[in-house]
Amino acid sequence: MTVIDETQTSLTEIGTLIRGARQNRGLTQTQLAERLGTSQSAIARIEQGSQNLSVELLSRINAALDADLLSIGTPRASHLRVTGGQRLSGTITVKSSKNGAVALLCASLLNRGRTTLRSVARIVEVDRIVDVLRSIGVRATWSADGKDLEIVPPAELDLSSIDADAARRTRSIIMFLGPLLGREQSFELPYAGGCDLGTRTVEPHMIALRPFGLDVVATAGNYEATVSSISTDRGDGPTVILTERGDTVTENALMAAARHPGVTTIRNASPNYMVQDLCFYLELLGVRIEGIGTTTLRVHGVRDIDTDVEYSPGEDPVEAMSLLTAGIVTDSEITVARVPIEFMEIELATLAEMGLSYTLSPEYAAANGRTRLVDVTVHPSQLRAPIDKIHPMPFPGLNIDNLPFFAVIAATASGTTLIHDWVYDNRAIHLTDLTRLGADVRLLDPHRLDVTGPTRWSGAEVSCPPALRPAVVILLAMLAAKGTSVLRNVDIIARGYEQLQERLIELGAQIETFRD
């Protein structure tokens, strides 16, 4: 009997695929177990990634779910075939934040007690961090329904056994620096990876963490970190002035300050959604934080944290923007439920300036009791180009990750829109792939695009850009394009979205997954 080796293919990733396919077929774990002649508990273990799978069992699961979840032998890339030009309808619900979940997973290392995260985004990026946590001795267990995650760190972390492959495939590994410097005197982390968005320096992280005694030397393939003691005689922590108001930089500083004695002041902090999620979680751990939602944070550190807590990450504003864009570009009326309005106000104001008609429900609270939510219904509208350029800014400005969606929206509007993506070196270049579908997109320089509409979209075959948001933008444009389009090598979309194509199908999109 041949067994799939966990070192070759992550059992967690396979389990996620099986769970998604099962849910897409409307089956319970018990029903799938009956088809396979096994127990519900066995299905639960498989979906949690805690049970080895034989080739024979995987083939039976494929047959039971009428799916090709994993090819045996040489891996085959996934592609999407989209029949566009269809109007969408119905309601779709925003899932919890991927960026918030990743930060909370890293922050769980601060707590010697049990952390239970509710309704966690089940995406590749999350699974990679979970794989890293498990490799260093953390007990990470998914609930039977695959929604909640229980995390219990060991008394001592086994950093020598870190899953280097999983770590190198995510840039989020850089956020281990903040919590680890409070636990370890020296440690190594693999180089961070992620999307192809040009050069992104780690120096802002070093600037944020040096006041806590961290020194990092880059060697062949690793960051070598040492932590020296710093004086706390006055009872106050350091004042950290961030040279870049970055989300992950702020999160690293927050995690370092959480277990640092005294009061740490962080200036030029990001107040963005994932940072607020982290603050709310740290408060449950007993860390008092003043200034949440502002650019100055005062963190009252706690030397030792050992408490059992539960937390529900807030909803994802970038996913909300993605789903709203699907309705806008297909000239449809859809409702996007559970939109975190505080982090979407500039986007909606910009869309209103462009002529979009939409309605908002009354506000209500998220499961964490802190995030404000609304349901947004977009209506078919005649859009026009805005007078001013569209550009991102740190929160409360237009979200940097939401900017790419305005490229495809601008392509449906009358007139020319200047889009200025000043943050990333290469992302604007990836958005020129919209021309393959009929859009008039001119690259002015590596950071600026002129987009002229309205576009008469037509189907085409496009290879997925090597960056998450541009990849989704191409998919959304294909929904508007008449005829059949093919988007090749779409695995990158799973880094940031859970079952995106299946959920779009529920709105009426015609999307088929296939492999060569």
C-alpha positions in Angstrom: 0.0 0.0 0.0 1.4 3.4 -1.0 1.0 6.2 1.6 1.2 9.8 0.7 4.1 11.3 2.5 3.4 14.4 4.6 6.8 15.8 3.6 5.8 15.8 0.0 2.2 17.0 0.2 0.8 18.6 3.3 -1.9 16.5 4.9 -3.4 19.6 6.2 -3.8 21.0 2.6 -5.3 17.7 1.5 -7.7 17.7 4.4 -8.7 21.3 3.5 -9.4 20.2 -0.1 -11.5 17.2 1.1 -13.5 19.3 3.5 -14.2 22.0 0.9 -15.3 19.4 -1.7 -17.5 17.7 0.9 -19.2 20.9 1.9 -19.6 22.0 -1.8 -21.5 18.7 -2.3 -23.7 19.4 0.7 -22.5 16.4 2.6 -22.0 16.0 6.3 -18.9 14.2 7.7 -21.3 11.3 8.6 -22.7 11.1 5.1 -19.2 11.0 3.5 -18.2 8.4 6.1 -21.2 6.2 5.0 -20.1 6.4 1.4 -16.6 5.3 2.3 -17.6 2.7 4.8 -15.7 4.4 7.6 -16.5 6.5 10.7 -17.3 10.2 11.1 -14.3 10.5 13.5 -12.0 9.2 10.7 -13.3 11.8 8.3 -12.8 14.5 11.0 -9.1 13.3 11.4 -8.6 13.3 7.6 -10.0 16.9 7.3 -7.8 18.1 10.2 -4.7 16.7 8.4 -4.0 14.3 11.3 -4.3 11.0 9.4 -2.1 9.5 6.7 -3.9 8.7 3.4 -3.3 5.7 1.2 -3.6 6.1 -2.5 -6.5 3.7 -2.5 -8.4 5.7 0.2 -7.7 9.0 -1.6 -9.0 7.5 -4.9 -12.2 6.4 -3.1 -12.7 9.9 -1.6 -12.2 11.3 -5.1 -14.9 9.0 -6.4 -17.3 9.6 -3.4 -17.1 13.4 -3.9 -16.9 13.3 -7.7 -13.7 15.3 -7.5 -10.0 15.2 -8.5 -8.6 16.4 -5.2 -5.0 15.4 -5.7 -3.3 13.8 -8.6 -1.2 10.7 -7.9 2.4 11.1 -9.1 3.4 14.3 -10.9 1.3 17.2 -9.5 -1.0 18.9 -12.0 -1.8 22.6 -11.9 -5.4 23.7 -11.4 -7.1 25.9 -14.0 -10.5 27.6 -14.3 -12.9 27.7 -17.3 -15.2 30.6 -17.0 -18.3 31.2 -19.1 -18.8 34.9 -18.7 -21.4 37.5 -19.5 -23.8 36.2 -16.9 -25.5 38.4 -14.3 -25.2 37.3 -10.7 -27.8 37.4 -8.0 -28.3 36.5 -4.4 -26.4 37.1 -1.1 -22.8 36.1 -0.3 -21.2 36.4 3.1 -17.8 37.8 3.9 -15.5 35.3 5.7 -13.1 36.2 8.5 -9.9 38.0 7.8 -6.9 36.0 6.5 -4.4 38.7 7.6 -6.1 38.8 11.0 -5.9 35.1 11.4 -2.2 34.9 10.5 -1.3 37.6 13.0 -3.3 35.8 15.7 -1.6 32.5 15.0 1.7 34.2 15.4 0.5 36.0 18.6 -0.7 32.7 20.1 3.0 32.0 20.8 2.9 34.7 23.5 0.4 32.7 25.5 1.3 29.7 27.5 -2.4 28.8 27.8 -4.9 27.7 25.3 -6.0 30.0 22.5 -9.2 29.1 20.6 -9.8 31.0 17.4 -13.4 30.9 16.0 -14.3 30.8 12.4 -10.8 30.9 11.1 -10.2 31.4 7.3 -9.2 28.0 5.9 -6.8 29.1 3.3 -3.3 28.0 2.2 -1.6 30.9 4.0 -3.2 29.9 7.3 -2.4 26.2 6.8 1.3 27.1 6.1 1.5 28.9 9.4 -0.3 26.1 11.2 2.3 23.7 9.7 5.1 25.8 11.0 3.5 26.0 14.5 3.1 22.2 14.6 6.6 21.6 13.5 8.0 23.5 16.5 5.8 21.6 19.0 2.6 23.6 19.1 -0.6 21.5 19.4 -3.0 23.0 16.8 -6.3 21.1 16.5 -9.2 22.0 14.1 -12.7 21.4 15.3 -14.8 18.7 13.7 -16.5 21.2 11.4 -13.1 22.6 10.4 -14.0 26.2 11.5 -12.4 26.6 14.9 -8.7 26.2 15.8 -7.4 25.3 19.3 -3.7 26.3 19.9 -1.6 25.1 22.8 2.1 26.0 22.8 4.6 23.6 24.6 6.6 24.8 27.6 9.6 24.9 25.3 9.5 25.4 21.5 11.5 23.1 19.3 12.8 25.7 16.8 15.4 23.3 15.5 12.6 21.2 13.9 10.9 24.2 12.1 9.2 23.3 8.8 11.5 25.4 6.6 9.6 24.7 3.4 6.3 25.9 4.8 8.1 28.9 6.4 9.8 30.0 3.2 6.5 29.9 1.3 5.0 32.6 3.4 6.1 36.2 4.1 4.1 36.0 7.3 6.9 34.0 9.0 8.6 37.4 9.6 5.9 37.9 12.3 7.4 35.2 14.5 10.2 37.6 15.4 8.0 39.7 17.8 6.7 36.9 19.9 9.9 34.8 19.8 12.1 37.5 21.1 10.2 37.3 24.4 10.8 33.6 24.7 14.2 32.9 23.2 17.7 34.3 23.6 18.7 33.2 20.1 16.9 31.5 17.2 16.8 31.1 13.5 14.0 31.6 11.0 14.0 30.8 7.3 13.9 33.6 4.8 10.3 34.8 4.1 8.6 34.4 0.8 5.1 35.2 -0.6 3.8 37.0 -3.7 5.9 38.4 -6.5 5.4 42.1 -5.8 9.0 43.3 -6.1 11.5 44.1 -3.4 10.1 44.5 0.1 12.7 45.2 2.7 12.6 43.7 6.2 14.5 46.7 7.6 11.3 48.4 9.0 10.8 45.2 11.1 14.4 45.5 12.4 13.9 49.2 13.3 10.7 48.3 15.2 12.3 45.4 17.1 15.8 46.7 17.9 14.5 48.7 20.9 13.5 45.3 22.5 17.1 44.0 22.1 16.7 42.1 18.9 19.6 41.8 16.5 19.2 39.9 13.2 21.9 38.8 10.8 20.9 37.4 7.4 22.9 34.3 6.4 22.4 31.7 3.7 18.7 31.1 3.7 18.0 32.2 7.3 17.6 35.1 9.7 19.9 34.5 12.7 18.4 36.4 15.7 19.9 37.2 19.1 18.2 39.0 21.9 20.1 41.1 24.4 18.8 42.5 27.7 17.7 46.1 27.8 17.4 48.3 30.9 13.9 48.5 32.5 15.0 50.4 35.6 12.5 53.3 35.0 9.6 50.9 34.7 8.9 52.2 31.2 9.3 50.3 27.9 10.9 51.9 24.9 9.3 54.4 22.5 9.3 52.8 19.1 9.0 55.1 16.1 8.1 53.2 13.0 9.6 54.5 9.8 6.9 52.7 7.8 3.3 52.6 8.9 3.1 49.0 7.9 0.6 46.4 9.1 3.0 43.6 9.8 5.6 45.9 11.2 3.1 47.3 13.7 2.0 43.8 14.6 5.6 42.7 15.3 6.1 45.7 17.5 2.9 45.0 19.4 3.8 41.4 20.0 7.2 42.3 21.2 5.7 45.0 23.6 3.0 42.6 24.9 5.5 40.7 27.1 7.9 43.5 27.7 7.8 45.0 31.2 6.5 48.6 31.5 4.7 50.7 29.0 5.8 50.8 25.4 4.8 53.6 23.1 4.5 52.8 19.4 4.3 55.9 17.1 3.3 55.9 13.4 1.5 52.6 14.1 -1.0 51.2 11.5 -4.6 51.2 12.8 -5.7 48.8 10.1 -8.1 45.9 10.6 -5.6 43.1 11.3 -3.8 45.3 13.8 -7.1 46.0 15.6 -7.8 42.3 15.7 -4.4 41.7 17.3 -5.0 44.4 19.8 -8.4 42.9 20.8 -6.8 39.5 21.2 -3.9 40.9 23.3 -6.4 42.6 25.6 -8.0 39.2 26.3 -4.5 38.1 27.3 -4.4 40.8 29.9 -2.3 43.3 27.9 -3.8 46.8 28.2 -3.5 48.9 25.0 -4.4 52.6 24.8 -5.1 54.2 21.4 -6.5 51.3 19.4 -7.6 52.6 16.0 -5.1 55.5 16.1 -1.4 55.8 15.1 -0.1 56.0 18.6 -0.4 52.9 20.8 0.6 52.6 24.5 1.1 48.9 25.4 1.2 47.9 29.0 3.3 44.7 28.8 2.8 41.6 30.9 5.9 39.6 31.7 4.1 36.2 31.7 0.9 35.3 29.9 -0.8 32.0 30.8 -4.6 32.1 30.2 -7.2 30.3 28.2 -9.0 32.6 25.8 -11.4 32.5 22.8 -11.5 35.0 20.0 -13.3 35.5 16.7 -11.3 37.3 14.0 -13.2 40.2 12.3 -14.4 40.0 8.7 -12.1 40.6 5.8 -12.5 43.9 4.0 -10.4 42.8 1.1 -12.7 39.8 0.5 -15.6 42.2 0.8 -14.2 44.4 -1.9 -13.6 41.3 -4.1 -17.2 40.2 -3.8 -18.6 43.7 -4.4 -16.4 43.9 -7.5 -17.9 40.7 -8.8 -21.3 42.3 -8.7 -20.2 45.7 -10.1 -18.3 44.4 -13.2 -21.1 42.0 -14.1 -23.7 44.8 -13.8 -25.6 42.7 -11.2 -27.6 43.2 -8.0 -26.0 41.2 -5.2 -25.9 41.6 -1.5 -22.5 41.2 0.3 -23.2 40.4 4.0 -21.0 41.1 7.0 -18.9 43.9 5.5 -16.6 45.6 8.0 -17.8 49.1 7.2 -15.1 51.0 9.2 -12.5 49.6 6.7 -14.6 50.1 3.6 -15.8 53.6 3.8 -13.2 55.2 1.5 -13.7 52.5 -1.1 -17.5 53.0 -1.0 -17.1 56.7 -1.2 -14.9 56.4 -4.2 -17.4 54.0 -5.9 -20.2 56.5 -5.1 -18.2 59.2 -6.8 -17.9 56.9 -9.9 -21.7 56.6 -9.9 -22.3 53.3 -8.2 -25.7 52.8 -6.6 -25.7 50.8 -3.4 -27.6 50.5 -0.2 -26.4 49.7 3.4 -28.2 47.8 6.1 -28.2 49.1 9.7 -24.9 48.3 11.5 -24.5 45.3 13.7 -21.7 43.8 15.7 -19.3 41.1 14.6 -18.8 37.9 16.7 -15.8 39.6 18.5 -18.2 42.3 19.7 -15.9 45.1 18.4 -16.0 45.2 14.6 -18.9 47.0 13.0 -20.6 45.2 10.2 -23.2 46.1 7.5 -24.8 44.3 4.5 -24.0 46.1 1.2 -26.3 45.7 -1.8 -24.9 46.9 -5.1 -27.2 47.8 -8.0 -26.6 47.9 -11.7 -25.1 51.4 -12.4 -23.6 53.5 -15.2 -20.1 54.2 -13.9 -17.8 57.1 -14.9 -14.2 57.7 -14.3 -13.4 59.7 -11.1 -12.0 63.2 -11.5 -8.9 62.5 -9.3 -6.6 59.5 -9.5 -7.2 56.4 -7.4 -4.4 55.6 -5.0 -4.0 53.7 -1.7 -3.0 55.1 1.6 -2.5 53.6 5.1 -5.8 53.2 7.0 -8.1 55.1 7.1 -7.2 55.6 3.4 -8.1 53.3 0.6 -6.8 49.8 1.4 -3.6 49.0 -0.4 -4.9 45.4 -1.1 -8.2 46.8 -2.5 -6.5 49.0 -5.1 -6.2 46.3 -7.9 -10.0 45.9 -7.9 -10.4 49.5 -9.0 -8.5 48.6 -12.2 -11.3 46.2 -13.4 -14.0 48.5 -12.1 -12.4 51.5 -13.9 -12.4 49.4 -17.1 -16.2 49.2 -16.9 -16.6 53.0 -16.4 -16.8 55.7 -19.1 -13.6 57.8 -19.3 -10.0 57.4 -18.2 -8.9 56.6 -14.7 -5.4 57.0 -13.4 -4.5 54.3 -10.9 -1.3 54.9 -8.8 0.0 51.8 -7.0 3.0 53.5 -5.3 3.5 50.7 -2.8 4.6 47.7 -4.9 7.1 47.6 -7.7 5.4 45.0 -10.0 1.7 44.8 -9.2 0.6 47.4 -11.8 2.4 45.4 -14.5 0.4 42.3 -13.6 -2.9 44.3 -14.1 -2.0 44.9 -17.7 -3.2 41.3 -18.3 -6.7 42.8 -18.4 -5.9 43.8 -22.0 -6.1 40.2 -22.9 -9.8 40.4 -22.2 -10.4 43.6 -24.1 -9.6 46.3 -21.6 -7.7 49.5 -22.5 -5.0 49.5 -19.9 -1.8 51.5 -20.5 1.2 51.1 -18.2 2.7 54.6 -17.7 5.5 53.4 -15.4 5.9 50.5 -12.9 3.5 52.2 -10.5 0.9 53.9 -12.7 -1.8 52.8 -15.0 -4.3 54.6 -17.3 -7.5 52.6 -17.6 -10.0 53.7 -20.3 -13.6 52.4 -20.5 -16.1 51.2 -21.0 -14.8 47.8 -22.1 -16.3 45.4 -24.4 -15.1 42.3 -22.6 -14.3 39.2 -24.6 -13.1 35.8 -23.5 -9.5 34.8 -23.6 -6.9 32.4 -22.1 -4.7 34.0 -19.5 -2.0 32.6 -17.2 -2.6 33.6 -13.6 -0.3 36.5 -12.5 2.1 35.5 -9.7 0.4 37.9 -7.2 -2.8 37.2 -5.3 -5.0 40.3 -5.9 -4.2 40.7 -9.6 -5.0 37.0 -10.1 -8.5 37.5 -8.6 -9.0 40.7 -10.7 -8.4 38.7 -13.9 -10.9 36.1 -12.7 -13.5 38.8 -11.9 -13.0 40.3 -15.4 -13.7 36.9 -16.9 -17.1 36.9 -15.2 -17.9 40.0 -17.3 -16.4 38.7 -20.5 -18.7 37.2 -23.1 -17.8 33.7 -24.2 -15.4 31.3 -22.6 -12.2 32.2 -20.8 -9.5 30.1 -19.2 -7.5 31.2 -16.2 -4.4 28.9 -15.8 -2.4 28.0 -12.7 -4.9 29.4 -10.2 -3.4 27.8 -7.1 -2.2 31.3 -5.8 -5.8 32.3 -5.3 -6.2 29.7 -2.5 -3.5 31.7 -0.6 -6.0 34.3 0.3 -9.5 33.0 -0.5 -11.5 30.1 0.8 -13.5 28.3 -2.0 -13.8 31.6 -4.0 -15.0 30.0 -7.2 -17.5 27.7 -5.4 -19.0 30.7 -3.7 -19.2 32.7 -6.9 -21.0 29.7 -8.5 -23.6 30.0 -5.8 -24.3 33.6 -7.1 -24.8 32.2 -10.6 -21.3 32.4 -12.0 -20.4 29.6 -14.5 -16.9 28.4 -13.4 -15.4 25.0 -13.9 -12.2 23.7 -12.3 -10.1 21.4 -14.4 -6.6 20.0 -14.8 -4.6 19.2 -17.9 
